[in-house]
């Protein structure tokens, strides 16, 4: 009996071992053959799977592939098909480089560049919220809001109270937050208050693919967009979440330093479409939600340039990216804008984990004579991001990039200005999450006046920042470099 048990145990051990080997091999093959994956990502995954076989398979199961689920994909496709794209009556006059960049933006969602926009950079985060509250208080028909993070602090409460007042007087309020980014807010009195007043409140991306109670296929995939649309006439966009700059959930890194823009003109219809496609993915039975998007197509009314008071000199186009949009779209946009610079390029971003094309584009700019400046926060709330970013410092500095670190809080602004004529602003960071995972929204702006405002804001960051010297980076210790490069090697997995 003992020999039989031992023999059976041996055979079961062989079978289990063989099964694990086959599973391990299958996952490696999957990592290598998964479509729309960069070569660096394939190499990183194979390295993890080879060196950490069992743990690597488990990690791949949860983080190896981007999936929002077949049902969600079908609902989003249906929402996009049901909402006609905003159209432009006449193409704006653009420089050759601006026209090329805007054509690339058009290829992402189908939005056409349009003039007739008024785009105003708000003075600071608190002023932006005050302006937003005033517009909500003046709303007559609809208030649509999508934030990644909403906190029950001063500014968060101000906006929630304004929505409560609007809903109580009969304004249709559709409020969407990310289920992970705003998880604390979902149990707050403000969230309940808005719903009790009649606002339609939804936590997005709760139904990521699951196996039992375990989320699989990138459970950390998020809706990172920041979009407000009021009465089909006013839109807000930028880097700012609905919170105080003190950002009390992470006070160690505060204040959060952001940019937020108030827009009127054709950009409003484009942001409305981006909001409604994600809204209808969450609430497909909301037939009334399709009406505002159609109203924005009318040749006259609140959204026309004349009614909005927009300056016909401001040409712009919005675009939104995410896991249901073509792979690499956000990276392509960043690279195209950087590549269009002739004289000056200034970039600010809080999270700098670029893919190879983006890093190469930044390094190439100073080599062709462009004065290139990159501004990053001196202290980052993500240790992994900070280590990965520092791994690129030497390469950037050797190429001639002027690198600065901002010490007065978490520099959260995502801005690019080119030659005093072109700006790219929005929600997307220069990291793998924004480039490959999250839903994001950005705007390309061709306007000397708006770009001057953004450039002045960038200069305020530079005036407070300290330059990073190549000599300092070259003197970093071997252990520090080792940590940087190990984290950077794993960046495609993050």
HELIX and SHEET records of a PDB file:
HELIX    1   1 UNK A    2  UNK A   33  1                                  32    
HELIX    2   2 UNK A   39  UNK A   51  1                                  13    
HELIX    3   3 UNK A   53  UNK A   63  1                                  11    
HELIX    4   4 UNK A   70  UNK A   82  1                                  13    
HELIX    5   5 UNK A   96  UNK A  109  1                                  14    
HELIX    6   6 UNK A  125  UNK A  137  1                                  13    
HELIX    7   7 UNK A  154  UNK A  168  1                                  15    
HELIX    8   8 UNK A  185  UNK A  187  5                                   3    
HELIX    9   9 UNK A  189  UNK A  197  1                                   9    
HELIX   10  10 UNK A  248  UNK A  253  5                                   6    
HELIX   11  11 UNK A  267  UNK A  282  1                                  16    
HELIX   12  12 UNK A  289  UNK A  295  1                                   7    
HELIX   13  13 UNK A  305  UNK A  308  1                                   4    
HELIX   14  14 UNK A  329  UNK A  339  1                                  11    
HELIX   15  15 UNK A  356  UNK A  367  1                                  12    
HELIX   16  16 UNK A  383  UNK A  390  1                                   8    
HELIX   17  17 UNK A  393  UNK A  399  1                                   7    
HELIX   18  18 UNK A  432  UNK A  432  1                                   1    
HELIX   19  19 UNK A  433  UNK A  437  3                                   5    
HELIX   20  20 UNK A  448  UNK A  464  1                                  17    
HELIX   21  21 UNK A  470  UNK A  474  1                                   5    
HELIX   22  22 UNK A  478  UNK A  489  1                                  12    
HELIX   23  23 UNK A  491  UNK A  493  5                                   3    
SHEET    1   A 7 UNK A 118  UNK A 121  0                                        
SHEET    2   A 7 UNK A 260  UNK A 264 -1                                        
SHEET    3   A 7 UNK A 234  UNK A 238 -1                                        
SHEET    4   A 7 UNK A 227  UNK A 230 -1                                        
SHEET    5   A 7 UNK A 142  UNK A 147 -1                                        
SHEET    6   A 7 UNK A 172  UNK A 178  1                                        
SHEET    7   A 7 UNK A 200  UNK A 204  1                                        
SHEET    1   B 2 UNK A 210  UNK A 211  0                                        
SHEET    2   B 2 UNK A 214  UNK A 215 -1                                        
SHEET    1   C 2 UNK A 256  UNK A 257  0                                        
SHEET    2   C 2 UNK A 410  UNK A 411  1                                        
SHEET    1   D 8 UNK A 315  UNK A 321  0                                        
SHEET    2   D 8 UNK A 440  UNK A 446 -1                                        
SHEET    3   D 8 UNK A 422  UNK A 426 -1                                        
SHEET    4   D 8 UNK A 415  UNK A 418 -1                                        
SHEET    5   D 8 UNK A 344  UNK A 348 -1                                        
SHEET    6   D 8 UNK A 371  UNK A 377  1                                        
SHEET    7   D 8 UNK A 402  UNK A 406  1                                        
SHEET    8   D 8 UNK A 465  UNK A 467 -1                                        
END                                                                             
